[in-house]
Amino acid sequence: MDILNEAFLNLRTIKLRRFLGSLLYPLQRDWLERQFRKSQSLEAVEETGEIQRAEATNRGGQFHFKHIELEIYFLSADLVRIEWKPGIYPISYGISRKDWPEVETTFQEMEEGWTISSPQLKVIVGVDGSLKFQNPLGQTIREELPPQRPTKLSPQTKDETWLHQAKLRPEEHIYGLGERAAPLNLRTFGDKGEARTYRMWNYDAGGIYGPGTDPLYLCIPLYLGLHEEGSYLIFYENSFPASFSFQELATAEFESGALRYYFTAGTLPQLLERYTELTGRPPLPPRWTFGYHQSRWGYDKEAALREVVKGFETHDIPVSAMHLDIDVLDNFRAFTIDPDRFPHISELAEELVAKGIRLITIINPGIKASRKNKLFEEGRAQDVFCKLPSGKPASAPVWAGLCAFPDFTNPQARHWWSRQYEYLLDLGITGFWHDMNEPGVFVLWGDPSLPPHSTWHSLEGRGGDHREAHNFYGLLQAQAGYEALSEYQPQRRPFIVSRSGWAGLQRYAWTWTGDIETSWEGLRQTIPTVLNLGLSGIPYSGSDIGGFKGNPSTELYLRWFQISCFMAFCRTHSANNTKPRTPWSFGEPTLSIVRRFLQLRYRLMPYFYTLAWEAAQTGHPLVRPLFWADTDNPQLWSIDDAFLLGDALLVCAIAEEGATSRAIALPKGNWYNFWDDALLEGGKSVNFKVSLEQIPLLVKAGSILPMEEDNQLILHIYPPVFLTSEGQVYSDAGDGYGESRLDRFYLTQNQDCLEVTWKQQGDYAFPYAGVKLHLHGFEPQQVWVDGNEIVNRGQCLDVEQFEQVRWQGVFTNFEHRS
C-alpha cells in the first residue's frame, strides 16, 4: 500500500508541475512578445509601381519596377521560378535539386508587356506586374494579379509582408497545402458561405482534433489548381507564417520573407514528378514497413508489450512493428530507456526480430533543462539550443518538464543530435517516431510553441527568429535523424515517422495524421487529409486506426481498419485512457474480418513495394484521388470518401454508421469487382450493397495485380476490354542497397486470345519459387507456354519461368448486381 501511495503522490506532483509549467510559460512568452507587438505599425500597401526597365537573361528575364523587382527563371521547359524582391532570401532546406540542365527561352517585348517562353510554357508579364501562364496551345492556365507589399515596421525588425493573388475560375478546384482537416477540395465554404482560411504554421492540435481544425502539424505552402483548361502546381518557398484562402481569388499572404515561388503545369502525374524533382523524391523504404504496425500510449512495461505480441501469435494475426510511446522513456527524457520498466529491451528487440517484428521508439526534441541531465549540459556546452534575446537557451514545458530545444537550423546542432541515435540503435531499436516536433509545448492558452519573435535561430549562420525557423523544425530534425541512421547502419534503410515537417520531408520520413478524434467524422476526414498530403509530395501517411482519443464502437473500428489496410502506413495507435485496441479486444466476427483484411494486405506486399519503388522514381503518391485516373470528369473532383491505391485498385470507404449500401462515381475505363469479378463500366455511378465483411473494392480492367502467397508470385490478370496493358513487379532483398530486379509483364488481347509476355531486368535473383497466373473475366480453353501447348487447368496456371503464355478462350462479362 505504501508503494501505491508513493506512486500516487509522485503522479500528483508531476501533474502539478506540468500545470504550473503550462501556466507560467505562456506568461513569460507573452511578456517577451509584448515588445514586438507594441512597437509595430502598419504602413500603407505598396504596389509594384511603374516599370522602369526589362532585360533578358539566359533562362528568363528581369524586370525592374519602381518599388520592387521581378526575376523569372526557367529551371526546365515546364518549371519556372518566380521571385519578387526585396525580402529575406529563403534558406533552401526544402529544395533538393539545385543544378538544372540548360533550357532555351525566348524573350519578347509586346505593346502591353513581355513574354518569356520555353517550348512548353509561356509567361506573360504585364506592365503593371501581373502574370499569365499559358500552355503550348495558348490556353491560359493561371492569371496572377500584381503582388502587394504591406510593410510592418518596428525598431527590432522590418517585416515586409507579401500579398499574392490569382484569379480562380468558377469551376476551379484546389488541393494540397500539406495536412488539412478539410474536404479534399480546399475551395469550400462554411455554413454561412464564408471561405475557409488555411494557416501556414505547424501546430500541435492538443491531443484531439476534428474536421475544420486549422492548422495542423504539417503545413506545406503548395497547392494544385484543376479546371477545364488543365492543372497546375504552385509552391511558395517561404517558411514564414502565412494564410491562404480561395474564393474568386486565390490569396496567399506571408508575414515576411521574399516572395519566391515555383510554377509548373501539366497532368497530375507530371506535376508531382516536377515538384519532387525540385524538393526530392522519397527514398525506397524497407519492405517490412508496409506490414501492420501496433502502437499504444500505455505499453508501459516489457510484460505489457510481450502480452500484446503473444496475442498476435495466438490469434494468427500478422504484425510487422511494435511502437513504444513515452512510457518507454526514463522520466520522459529523450534518447533514454526506463531501466525499471524495460530492463531487457535489447533482448526484447532481438526476440521480436526473430519473429519478424521491429521495435520502434518515440523521440521528442525537448531536452530536459537540468544540470543533472548530461545531454542538456553537453548541448549547452556546444551551444546548440534555440536562444532567447538574453542569450540563454529558450525553454518551455513538455513531458520531461522545462526543456531546451535543439536549433536544427544550426549544422552543429544537427550533427550533435544525430550522434544520439547510436545508443538506441545498439539496443536493437529499428526505427524512430518523432513526436512533439512542431515543436509543441504545454500551455494553458496561446500558441503551443516557442515565442515566435523572441526565439533566435542560427539559420546556417545568418540568424533569424522562430517565425522563419518554426515550420522547418520537424523537417530538419528528420534530416538529422535520417543521416544518423544512414551513417550508423549503412546496410539498412532508415525508417522515421515524423509528426511535423515541411516541403521535402518525403526525403527523410513518413508521417501520420496525428490526434484525430474518434468519430465517424474523424474516419471520413482521414481520407481527404491523406490524399492532400500525397498531392503535397508526402506519399507515406496513414491515421491512428479508430482515432486517438475515445473508444470506437466495434463497427467504427472495423470500418476504419478496412480502409487503413489500403493506405501506405497502417498503424493502430491510441491514448492511454482508452480501452485496449487490438483486433481480438473487439471479439468475433470483428477479429476474423480484421484477420482477413490484414492477410489480404500482406498478400498485396509485391504491389505495395512496387508502388514504393515507383514513388522513388516519380514522386507519385501511393494513395491517389479518383480524378488522378480521369481528370476530365468533374464529378470526381470532390470525391473524398474513396481513393485509388496505385493505378489498379479503387477503394470505397464505408464511413456511415449502419450503412447497407454505397454509391460511387467511377473513373473512365472498366472496373472489376474484386470480390466477384463483376465487370463495371466506368464513367458512371454505381451502387453497391455492403456488409461488415466487405467494402467496395474494384480493380481496373487491364491491370496485372501482383500478390504473394507461400513464396509464390500470383499475378491476377484482369483483361482490358479493348487495349493492351502492362504491369511490373519490383524486387530486392527488402532492405539495404544491394541488387534489384524489375519484372515487366505485357498483356495483349486479340479476339478470343489473351497473351502475357514476361521481360526481366536486373541482377537480383527471382525471389519466388514460382509464378501463378490467375485469370479474371476469361475462361481459357487452350493454353500455350513458350509455344508448347499444355493441359488446360482453368483459371489458374502454375509455372516456374516463361517468356510468353497464350490462352485461347472466352471473355466473360458478369453484369453488375446492385
Disulfide bonds with the S-S distance in Angstrom:
none
